[in-house]
Amino acid sequence: MKKGVDYIGVSAGALILNEKGEIFLNKRSQKTRNSRGQWEAPGGAVEFGETREEAVVREIKEEFGVDIEIIRVLQVADEILVEDKQHWLATTFVVKIKDGQIPKIMEPEKSDAIGWFSLDNLPSPLSYITQLDLKAYKKD
């Protein structure tokens, strides 16, 4: 059985901000399970026995080689991806990278590109969950 397909998956994502107010996004590769070719605030599936906080810290370390500090929960949202026939319950955290660390692509099969972007100059297309996250962030 597949998470998000045969049953609702649980995911944890990170809206990573730097001191300039820019957000870190990654472009999902064609080999990912959904949102292929779209720019997204990174994250991943929560594993059995793992908290959402532990999952987001682990995912960011595995995928980009950096340690993060969780600032707060941004939102919990249903990520219903009709085209991919998937449903995820997604928790997004506002986080920052711990001092002196620079993200790099550690899992090239999952990410084609990374970058820092100002909120008024975002790449396209943005994933559905990232659009929801940015809308919630701008409300705060």
C-alpha positions, 0 to 999 in steps of 0.5 A: 500500500502506498502513502497518499494513494491507498490511504491519506499520507502525513507529511511535514514541510519547512518554509525556510526563511533567511535573514533577508526574508527570502524563502528556500525552494526546491524544484522537484524532479521528474522522479518524485511521487507528485508535483513533478517539475514544480517549485516547493517548500521542502519536506516529506513523509512522516514515518511510523513512530516519528513526530512531524517535528522530527520528520521535517528536521530529518527530511531537510537534513537528508535532502539538503545537508543542513540542520534547521531550527523550528520557529513555529507551526505555520499551518496544517492543510489538506493537500489533495492532488487530483492529477496525482490521485493523492491526498496528504495531511500536510503540516508546514513549519516556519524554520530557519537554517542553523548558523553557517550552513549552506543547503546543497542538493543531497538527493539529486533524484528528488530535486533538480534545482534549489534557490532563495527567492524573495516573496515578490519574485517567486519561480513558477510553477509553484506546487499546490501546498507551497501556494497554500503555505505562502497564502497562510504566511502572507496572512500572518 
